[in-house]
Structures are given as C-alpha cells and as structure tokens.
Amino acid sequence: IPTPNIPEPMPPNLAFMFTKISPEQKMYMWNIYTMIFVLECLNIIAYWAMLRYEVFSFGVSTFIYGFIMVVLCIQNVYILHDVIHGATFPPYEWQNYITHPLADFISIPWMDLIMEH
C-alpha cells in the first residue's frame, strides 16, 4: 500500500487531503453514484413516455431528454472519479456493473475500470 508523502509541518489548508474517508462517507458516495445511474435509466423511460404518449413534439422531447442526459452524464463522470479514488470497492456486488451502462452494448465491469485507471 503506498504511503503519502505528508508535508511536515502540515499546512492547515492541505490537512483535508490526507484524512481517511469514513465508512459513512463511502456509502454516501456510492449512494449518490447509484442515484445518478437510476436517474439515467428513468430519463430513458421518461423519453419513451414523452414519445409514446406525444406529450411534446419529437424535437422538444428530444431536447428535454438530451439536456437532462448531458447533465447526468457529466455528473456521472465526476462522481465516478471521486468514487474510484475515495471508495474503490462498491458495498454491493451488483454495483460493479453500473459504471458505464450506456457506453456500449455491454457495461464495463468495475474491476476493469479500476485496473485501467
């Protein structure tokens, strides 16, 4: 396990970078990441419903879907990076498979992502 090169004396404005993340903080990060995954899935269902029931025109429905999905995907990348460095292993086995669900025909498993990063 690598050990950090901690500056002595520790500047107060850097101390937070060398504190360990608590189990509660790890669960919080994974819960947020899971929430973003669920919202992406719900956004797809909402897009289908807007098109199926003709709530808006195709263009307006696609704009709404696209705008929300872009915001969610950007947050996905930021949270994913935080989770990789702060809470490397997911608390539940099924969370190994939600990292890139919309990236390709199949998801990239968590361990492949960790090993490549």
N, C-alpha and C positions, 0 to 999 in steps of 0.2 A: 504494500500500500504506500503510495507516495506521500511524503510529508511536506507540508507547505513551508516555504522559506519565509518565516514570520519575522517582520522587522522588529528590532529592539532599539529603543522603546517603541511600543505600538502607538502610532498616531490615532487619536480618538476617531477621526473621520474614516479610518480604514478597519476599525475593530469589527464591524459587522461582517466584513468579507471572510473572516476567519472563525466565525461562530458555526457550530454544528446545527443542522436543521433538526428540529424536534419531530417525533413521530406524528404529532398533530399537524404540523406544517406539511409533512409529506402527504398525509391523507388529504389535506386541503388542496394541494397542487393536483393530485390525481383526481379528486372530485371535480375540480374546475375543468381539467382536461376531458374528463368523461362527459361533463355537461356540454362542452363545445361539440364533441362528437355527436351527442344526442340532438343538439340543435341543428347540426348539419343534416342529419337524417330527417328531422322534422321539416326543415326547409325544403327538402326534396319532395316530401309528401304534400306540403302546402303548395308548391309549384304545380304538382299534378292536380290538386284540387282546384286551383285557380283556372287551369286549362280545362279540366273536365267539366266544371260547372260554369264556365265562362263568366267568372266574376269580373274580370277585366279583359281587355283585348290581349292578343298574344304578345304584342310589344310591351305593354305595361306590365303584364305578368312576368315576362322575361326580365324586364328591368328590375322589378322588385326582387325576384329570385336572385338575379345576378349580384345586385348590390349587397343583399344580406349575405350571400355566399362568399363574396370577396372579403367582407369584414370578418366573417367567421374563419375563413381560411388563413387570413393574416394573424388573427389571434391564435389559431391552431399552431402556427409556426413558432410564435413567441412562447407560448405555454409549453410546447413540446421541448424547446430548447431548455427552458427552466427545469422541466421535469427530468430531462436527460442528466443535467448536472446536479440537481438537488435531490431527486428521489428516483434514483436509477431503476430500481426494480418495482414493478407495479404490485399493489397489495392483493389483487385478484388475478388469477390466471387468464381470464378472458380479456383483460385489459392489454395483454400482449399483442392483440390483433386489431386494435383501433387506431394505430399510429398513422397510417396512410390509407384509409379505406376508400378514398375517392381518387387515389393517384393512378391506379391502373386497373387491370381486370381482377387482380388479387391484391390483398393488403401485404405490406412489407412487415414481417414479424418483428417484434420488439428487439430480440437479440441481434438480428441482422443490422438493425438501425444502430444499436449501441456499439457493435463491433466496428461498423464503418465510421462512426463519429470519432 
